[in-house]
Amino acid sequence: MDLGFLLHALIPSWTSVAILAAFFTYLAIVGPILPGKLVPGVILQDGSRLHYRCNGLLSLLLLVVLLGVAAKMDYISPTVISDRGLELLSTTFVFSFIVTSVLYAAGCKSSNQGSSLKPHLTGNLLHDWWLGIQLNPQFMGIDLKFFFVRAGMMGWLLINLSVLARSIQDATLSQSMILYQIFSVLYIMDYFVYEEYMTSTYLVFRGANKQKHVFKKNPKALIWGQPPKVIGGKLLASGFWPISKWRNFLFIASDCDSDLSVNTMINNFNLPSPSPNAVMDIIHDASSLKSSQH
């Protein structure tokens, strides 16, 4: 690929801005209004507790149906994301930089003393900007952590479907592409089916996070049929956790490694790169670890 063409393709366009804005607007609108289980979050240090409406699966299915109808009626191209992948990449990067900077500035100016919005400054500009200084930043009543994790998982599926459509149009559909699509859909659907557990995840990974989630909701709940053991009153030492404190993080590491391998099998992808779910998992669990330190 020509370097000049690559650099030109990376320049954000108004079309890519419109696509990203429409996607986020959809999520902001349907999130509060679609039916879904209202799940209480962790009780914070000040006694407050956020609530999350877990309707991600319904939101995703509705979005896919709407986009399918729009593509069938030629309102949009099913390959628009694939065709404008580099534009969308750079646009998302710019958007992320702006949002992170705005949240940092808003956090520094915040006088709110509640656990969710109280600024936690370390004095290290890069550290505070990168990891954030508010536990649960919000915008117009929207919990931004929950919102953007959901957006990442849905966006990942939309990217995959667009790449799949391009492969079908170009008659380059391969077995590796089909397998990648199947495994990705299973992972994404698993996330939204068990979205409740993500507010506070296969086998040990899922079990460890579920135990942590149950313990945070009710510290007296039985773990494997017995009262939970704790360290320092806050750290769970029952179930999977005394066996290996970092067992679920080890799964993430292997997940990241396997994603590197899977991506090399996909047609037209010559360079391995971590898939969105691995990156998102690491960020999500790093945020959870940071939250527990507050």
C-alpha positions as a Markdown table, in Angstrom:
| # | Residue | x | y | z |
|---|---|---|---|---|
| 1 | Met | 0.0 | 0.0 | 0.0 |
| 2 | Asp | 1.3 | 3.4 | -1.0 |
| 3 | Leu | 2.4 | 5.5 | 2.1 |
| 4 | Gly | 0.8 | 8.7 | 0.6 |
| 5 | Phe | -2.5 | 6.9 | 0.1 |
| 6 | Leu | -2.3 | 5.5 | 3.6 |
| 7 | Leu | -1.7 | 8.9 | 5.2 |
| 8 | His | -4.5 | 10.5 | 3.2 |
| 9 | Ala | -6.9 | 7.7 | 4.1 |
| 10 | Leu | -6.1 | 8.3 | 7.8 |
| 11 | Ile | -7.4 | 11.9 | 7.6 |
| 12 | Pro | -10.8 | 12.1 | 9.4 |
| 13 | Ser | -13.7 | 13.0 | 7.1 |
| 14 | Trp | -17.1 | 14.5 | 7.8 |
| 15 | Thr | -18.7 | 11.2 | 6.8 |
| 16 | Ser | -16.7 | 9.3 | 9.4 |
| 17 | Val | -17.7 | 11.9 | 12.0 |
| 18 | Ala | -21.4 | 11.5 | 11.0 |
| 19 | Ile | -21.2 | 7.7 | 11.3 |
| 20 | Leu | -19.6 | 7.9 | 14.7 |
| 21 | Ala | -22.0 | 10.6 | 15.9 |
| 22 | Ala | -25.0 | 8.6 | 14.7 |
| 23 | Phe | -23.8 | 5.5 | 16.4 |
| 24 | Phe | -23.3 | 7.2 | 19.8 |
| 25 | Thr | -26.6 | 9.1 | 19.4 |
| 26 | Tyr | -28.4 | 5.8 | 18.9 |
| 27 | Leu | -26.8 | 4.3 | 22.0 |
| 28 | Ala | -27.6 | 7.4 | 24.1 |
| 29 | Ile | -31.3 | 7.4 | 23.0 |
| 30 | Val | -32.1 | 3.7 | 23.3 |
| 31 | Gly | -30.1 | 3.0 | 26.5 |
| 32 | Pro | -32.5 | 4.7 | 28.9 |
| 33 | Ile | -35.8 | 3.8 | 27.1 |
| 34 | Leu | -35.5 | 0.2 | 26.0 |
| 35 | Pro | -36.7 | -2.3 | 28.6 |
| 36 | Gly | -34.0 | -4.1 | 30.6 |
| 37 | Lys | -33.1 | -5.3 | 34.1 |
| 38 | Leu | -32.1 | -2.5 | 36.4 |
| 39 | Val | -29.0 | -3.8 | 38.2 |
| 40 | Pro | -27.6 | -2.1 | 41.3 |
| 41 | Gly | -23.9 | -1.4 | 41.2 |
| 42 | Val | -21.4 | -1.6 | 44.1 |
| 43 | Ile | -22.1 | 0.3 | 47.3 |
| 44 | Leu | -19.5 | 3.1 | 47.2 |
| 45 | Gln | -17.6 | 4.6 | 50.2 |
| 46 | Asp | -20.2 | 7.4 | 50.7 |
| 47 | Gly | -23.0 | 4.8 | 50.8 |
| 48 | Ser | -24.3 | 5.7 | 47.3 |
| 49 | Arg | -25.0 | 3.2 | 44.6 |
| 50 | Leu | -25.3 | 3.5 | 40.8 |
| 51 | His | -27.9 | 1.5 | 38.9 |
| 52 | Tyr | -27.4 | 0.2 | 35.4 |
| 53 | Arg | -30.1 | -0.7 | 32.9 |
| 54 | Cys | -28.8 | -3.9 | 31.2 |
| 55 | Asn | -30.6 | -3.8 | 27.9 |
| 56 | Gly | -27.5 | -4.1 | 25.7 |
| 57 | Leu | -28.6 | -7.3 | 24.0 |
| 58 | Leu | -31.9 | -5.7 | 22.9 |
| 59 | Ser | -30.1 | -2.5 | 21.8 |
| 60 | Leu | -27.7 | -4.5 | 19.7 |
| 61 | Leu | -30.3 | -6.7 | 18.1 |
| 62 | Leu | -32.4 | -3.6 | 17.3 |
| 63 | Leu | -29.4 | -1.8 | 15.8 |
| 64 | Val | -28.5 | -4.8 | 13.6 |
| 65 | Val | -32.1 | -5.1 | 12.3 |
| 66 | Leu | -32.3 | -1.3 | 11.6 |
| 67 | Leu | -29.0 | -1.4 | 9.7 |
| 68 | Gly | -30.0 | -4.5 | 7.8 |
| 69 | Val | -33.3 | -2.8 | 6.7 |
| 70 | Ala | -31.4 | 0.4 | 5.8 |
| 71 | Ala | -28.9 | -1.6 | 3.7 |
| 72 | Lys | -31.7 | -3.6 | 2.0 |
| 73 | Met | -33.3 | -0.3 | 1.0 |
| 74 | Asp | -30.0 | 1.1 | -0.2 |
| 75 | Tyr | -29.9 | 3.9 | 2.4 |
| 76 | Ile | -26.5 | 2.7 | 3.6 |
| 77 | Ser | -23.8 | 0.4 | 2.2 |
| 78 | Pro | -23.1 | -2.7 | 4.3 |
| 79 | Thr | -19.4 | -2.2 | 3.6 |
| 80 | Val | -19.3 | 1.5 | 4.7 |
| 81 | Ile | -17.2 | 0.7 | 7.8 |
| 82 | Ser | -14.8 | -1.5 | 5.9 |
| 83 | Asp | -14.5 | 1.1 | 3.1 |
| 84 | Arg | -13.8 | 3.9 | 5.5 |
| 85 | Gly | -11.9 | 1.9 | 8.2 |
| 86 | Leu | -8.9 | 4.1 | 8.4 |
| 87 | Glu | -11.0 | 7.3 | 8.5 |
| 88 | Leu | -13.1 | 5.9 | 11.3 |
| 89 | Leu | -9.9 | 4.8 | 13.1 |
| 90 | Ser | -8.4 | 8.3 | 13.1 |
| 91 | Thr | -11.8 | 9.9 | 13.9 |
| 92 | Thr | -12.3 | 7.6 | 16.8 |
| 93 | Phe | -8.8 | 8.4 | 18.0 |
| 94 | Val | -9.4 | 12.1 | 17.9 |
| 95 | Phe | -12.8 | 11.7 | 19.6 |
| 96 | Ser | -11.2 | 9.6 | 22.3 |
| 97 | Phe | -8.5 | 12.2 | 22.9 |
| 98 | Ile | -11.0 | 15.0 | 23.1 |
| 99 | Val | -13.3 | 13.1 | 25.5 |
| 100 | Thr | -10.4 | 12.1 | 27.7 |
| 101 | Ser | -9.2 | 15.7 | 27.9 |
| 102 | Val | -12.6 | 17.0 | 28.7 |
| 103 | Leu | -13.1 | 14.5 | 31.4 |
| 104 | Tyr | -9.8 | 15.3 | 32.9 |
| 105 | Ala | -10.5 | 19.1 | 32.9 |
| 106 | Ala | -14.0 | 18.5 | 34.3 |
| 107 | Gly | -12.7 | 16.3 | 37.0 |
| 108 | Cys | -10.0 | 18.8 | 38.0 |
| 109 | Lys | -12.7 | 21.5 | 38.4 |
| 110 | Ser | -15.2 | 19.2 | 40.2 |
| 111 | Ser | -16.1 | 20.1 | 43.7 |
| 112 | Asn | -18.3 | 17.1 | 44.1 |
| 113 | Gln | -17.4 | 15.1 | 47.2 |
| 114 | Gly | -19.4 | 12.0 | 46.3 |
| 115 | Ser | -17.4 | 8.8 | 45.7 |
| 116 | Ser | -18.4 | 8.7 | 42.0 |
| 117 | Leu | -17.4 | 12.2 | 41.0 |
| 118 | Lys | -14.8 | 13.2 | 43.6 |
| 119 | Pro | -11.5 | 13.9 | 41.9 |
| 120 | His | -8.6 | 11.6 | 42.8 |
| 121 | Leu | -5.5 | 13.4 | 41.7 |
| 122 | Thr | -2.0 | 11.8 | 42.0 |
| 123 | Gly | -0.1 | 14.8 | 40.8 |
| 124 | Asn | 1.2 | 12.9 | 37.7 |
| 125 | Leu | -0.5 | 14.6 | 34.7 |
| 126 | Leu | 0.0 | 11.6 | 32.3 |
| 127 | His | -1.2 | 9.1 | 34.9 |
| 128 | Asp | -4.3 | 11.1 | 35.8 |
| 129 | Trp | -5.1 | 11.9 | 32.2 |
| 130 | Trp | -4.8 | 8.3 | 31.0 |
| 131 | Leu | -6.5 | 6.5 | 33.9 |
| 132 | Gly | -9.0 | 9.2 | 34.8 |
| 133 | Ile | -9.5 | 11.0 | 38.1 |
| 134 | Gln | -13.2 | 10.3 | 38.7 |
| 135 | Leu | -14.5 | 6.9 | 39.6 |
| 136 | Asn | -17.7 | 7.0 | 37.6 |
| 137 | Pro | -17.8 | 10.0 | 35.3 |
| 138 | Gln | -21.2 | 10.9 | 33.8 |
| 139 | Phe | -22.6 | 13.1 | 31.1 |
| 140 | Met | -26.3 | 14.1 | 31.1 |
| 141 | Gly | -27.0 | 11.2 | 33.4 |
| 142 | Ile | -25.1 | 8.6 | 31.3 |
| 143 | Asp | -22.5 | 6.5 | 33.0 |
| 144 | Leu | -19.6 | 6.9 | 30.6 |
| 145 | Lys | -17.7 | 3.8 | 31.6 |
| 146 | Phe | -20.7 | 1.6 | 31.0 |
| 147 | Phe | -21.7 | 3.5 | 27.9 |
| 148 | Phe | -18.3 | 3.2 | 26.1 |
| 149 | Val | -17.7 | -0.4 | 27.0 |
| 150 | Arg | -21.1 | -1.2 | 25.4 |
| 151 | Ala | -20.2 | 0.9 | 22.4 |
| 152 | Gly | -16.9 | -0.9 | 22.0 |
| 153 | Met | -18.6 | -4.4 | 22.0 |
| 154 | Met | -21.3 | -3.3 | 19.6 |
| 155 | Gly | -18.8 | -1.5 | 17.4 |
| 156 | Trp | -16.7 | -4.6 | 17.2 |
| 157 | Leu | -19.6 | -6.6 | 15.8 |
| 158 | Leu | -20.5 | -3.9 | 13.3 |
| 159 | Ile | -16.9 | -3.8 | 12.1 |
| 160 | Asn | -16.9 | -7.6 | 11.7 |
| 161 | Leu | -20.1 | -7.6 | 9.8 |
| 162 | Ser | -18.9 | -4.9 | 7.4 |
| 163 | Val | -15.7 | -6.8 | 6.7 |
| 164 | Leu | -17.7 | -9.9 | 6.2 |
| 165 | Ala | -19.9 | -8.1 | 3.7 |
| 166 | Arg | -16.8 | -6.9 | 1.8 |
| 167 | Ser | -15.4 | -10.4 | 1.7 |
| 168 | Ile | -18.7 | -11.7 | 0.2 |
| 169 | Gln | -18.8 | -8.9 | -2.3 |
| 170 | Asp | -15.2 | -9.6 | -3.4 |
| 171 | Ala | -15.7 | -13.3 | -3.4 |
| 172 | Thr | -12.8 | -13.8 | -0.9 |
| 173 | Leu | -14.8 | -15.4 | 1.9 |
| 174 | Ser | -12.5 | -18.0 | 3.6 |
| 175 | Gln | -12.9 | -20.6 | 6.3 |
| 176 | Ser | -10.7 | -18.5 | 8.6 |
| 177 | Met | -13.0 | -15.5 | 8.1 |
| 178 | Ile | -16.1 | -17.6 | 8.9 |
| 179 | Leu | -14.5 | -19.1 | 12.0 |
| 180 | Tyr | -13.4 | -15.6 | 13.2 |
| 181 | Gln | -16.9 | -14.3 | 12.7 |
| 182 | Ile | -18.5 | -17.2 | 14.6 |
| 183 | Phe | -16.2 | -16.9 | 17.5 |
| 184 | Ser | -16.5 | -13.2 | 17.7 |
| 185 | Val | -20.3 | -13.3 | 17.7 |
| 186 | Leu | -20.2 | -15.9 | 20.4 |
| 187 | Tyr | -18.0 | -13.7 | 22.6 |
| 188 | Ile | -20.0 | -10.6 | 22.0 |
| 189 | Met | -23.3 | -12.3 | 22.6 |
| 190 | Asp | -21.9 | -13.8 | 25.7 |
| 191 | Tyr | -21.0 | -10.4 | 27.0 |
| 192 | Phe | -24.5 | -9.0 | 26.5 |
| 193 | Val | -26.3 | -12.0 | 27.8 |
| 194 | Tyr | -24.2 | -11.7 | 31.0 |
| 195 | Glu | -24.0 | -7.9 | 30.9 |
| 196 | Glu | -25.1 | -7.7 | 34.5 |
| 197 | Tyr | -21.9 | -9.3 | 35.7 |
| 198 | Met | -19.9 | -6.7 | 33.8 |
| 199 | Thr | -21.2 | -3.8 | 35.9 |
| 200 | Ser | -19.0 | -4.6 | 39.1 |
| 201 | Thr | -16.2 | -13.1 | 32.4 |
| 202 | Tyr | -15.9 | -18.7 | 30.3 |
| 203 | Leu | -15.3 | -21.1 | 33.1 |
| 204 | Val | -12.8 | -19.8 | 35.7 |
| 205 | Phe | -12.8 | -16.3 | 34.1 |
| 206 | Arg | -16.6 | -16.0 | 34.2 |
| 207 | Gly | -16.9 | -17.7 | 37.6 |
| 208 | Ala | -14.3 | -15.5 | 39.3 |
| 209 | Asn | -15.9 | -12.4 | 38.1 |
| 210 | Lys | -19.4 | -13.6 | 39.0 |
| 211 | Gln | -18.1 | -14.4 | 42.5 |
| 212 | Lys | -16.6 | -11.0 | 42.8 |
| 213 | His | -19.9 | -9.4 | 41.5 |
| 214 | Val | -22.1 | -11.4 | 44.0 |
| 215 | Phe | -19.7 | -10.6 | 46.9 |
| 216 | Lys | -19.8 | -6.9 | 46.2 |
| 217 | Lys | -23.6 | -6.9 | 46.0 |
| 218 | Asn | -23.9 | -9.0 | 49.2 |
| 219 | Pro | -20.8 | -9.6 | 51.3 |
| 220 | Lys | -22.6 | -12.4 | 53.2 |
| 221 | Ala | -23.7 | -14.4 | 50.2 |
| 222 | Leu | -22.4 | -18.0 | 50.1 |
| 223 | Ile | -19.5 | -18.7 | 47.8 |
| 224 | Trp | -19.4 | -22.4 | 46.8 |
| 225 | Gly | -21.9 | -23.1 | 49.6 |
| 226 | Gln | -19.8 | -21.6 | 52.4 |
| 227 | Pro | -19.5 | -18.1 | 54.0 |
| 228 | Pro | -17.0 | -16.0 | 52.1 |
| 229 | Lys | -13.5 | -15.4 | 53.6 |
| 230 | Val | -12.2 | -11.9 | 53.2 |
| 231 | Ile | -8.8 | -10.1 | 53.6 |
| 232 | Gly | -9.0 | -6.8 | 55.2 |
| 233 | Gly | -12.7 | -6.8 | 55.1 |
| 234 | Lys | -12.8 | -6.0 | 51.4 |
| 235 | Leu | -10.7 | -8.6 | 49.4 |
| 236 | Leu | -12.5 | -11.8 | 48.6 |
| 237 | Ala | -10.5 | -14.9 | 49.5 |
| 238 | Ser | -13.1 | -17.6 | 48.7 |
| 239 | Gly | -14.1 | -19.5 | 45.6 |
| 240 | Phe | -11.6 | -19.1 | 42.7 |
| 241 | Trp | -9.8 | -16.2 | 44.3 |
| 242 | Pro | -7.5 | -17.9 | 46.9 |
| 243 | Ile | -6.5 | -20.4 | 44.2 |
| 244 | Ser | -5.0 | -17.7 | 42.1 |
| 245 | Lys | -5.7 | -14.0 | 42.6 |
| 246 | Trp | -4.9 | -13.2 | 39.0 |
| 247 | Arg | -6.5 | -16.2 | 37.3 |
| 248 | Asn | -9.0 | -14.2 | 35.4 |
| 249 | Phe | -6.3 | -11.8 | 34.3 |
| 250 | Leu | -4.3 | -14.8 | 33.1 |
| 251 | Phe | -7.2 | -15.7 | 30.9 |
| 252 | Ile | -7.2 | -12.2 | 29.4 |
| 253 | Ala | -3.5 | -12.6 | 28.6 |
| 254 | Ser | -4.1 | -15.9 | 26.8 |
| 255 | Asp | -7.1 | -14.3 | 25.1 |
| 256 | Cys | -4.9 | -11.5 | 23.8 |
| 257 | Asp | -2.3 | -14.0 | 22.5 |
| 258 | Ser | -5.0 | -16.2 | 20.8 |
| 259 | Asp | -6.4 | -13.1 | 19.2 |
| 260 | Leu | -3.0 | -12.3 | 17.7 |
| 261 | Ser | -3.0 | -15.7 | 16.1 |
| 262 | Val | -6.6 | -15.6 | 14.9 |
| 263 | Asn | -6.1 | -12.2 | 13.2 |
| 264 | Thr | -3.3 | -13.6 | 11.1 |
| 265 | Met | -5.7 | -16.0 | 9.5 |
| 266 | Ile | -8.0 | -13.4 | 8.2 |
| 267 | Asn | -7.8 | -12.6 | 4.5 |
| 268 | Asn | -6.2 | -9.3 | 3.6 |
| 269 | Phe | -4.8 | -8.9 | 7.2 |
| 270 | Asn | -1.1 | -9.5 | 7.0 |
| 271 | Leu | 0.0 | -7.9 | 10.3 |
| 272 | Pro | -1.2 | -9.4 | 13.6 |
| 273 | Ser | -2.9 | -7.0 | 16.0 |
| 274 | Pro | -4.9 | -7.5 | 19.2 |
| 275 | Ser | -8.6 | -7.6 | 18.6 |
| 276 | Pro | -10.9 | -5.1 | 20.3 |
| 277 | Asn | -12.1 | -7.6 | 22.9 |
| 278 | Ala | -8.7 | -8.3 | 24.3 |
| 279 | Val | -7.8 | -4.6 | 24.5 |
| 280 | Met | -11.2 | -3.8 | 26.0 |
| 281 | Asp | -10.9 | -6.5 | 28.6 |
| 282 | Ile | -7.5 | -5.3 | 29.8 |
| 283 | Ile | -8.8 | -1.7 | 30.1 |
| 284 | His | -12.0 | -2.9 | 31.8 |
| 285 | Asp | -10.2 | -4.9 | 34.4 |
| 286 | Ala | -7.5 | -2.3 | 34.9 |
| 287 | Ser | -10.3 | 0.2 | 35.6 |
| 288 | Ser | -11.9 | -2.3 | 38.0 |
| 289 | Leu | -8.6 | -2.7 | 39.9 |
| 290 | Lys | -8.2 | 1.1 | 40.0 |
| 291 | Ser | -11.8 | 1.4 | 41.3 |
| 292 | Ser | -11.1 | -1.0 | 44.1 |
| 293 | Gln | -8.2 | 1.1 | 45.2 |
| 294 | His | -10.4 | 4.1 | 45.7 |
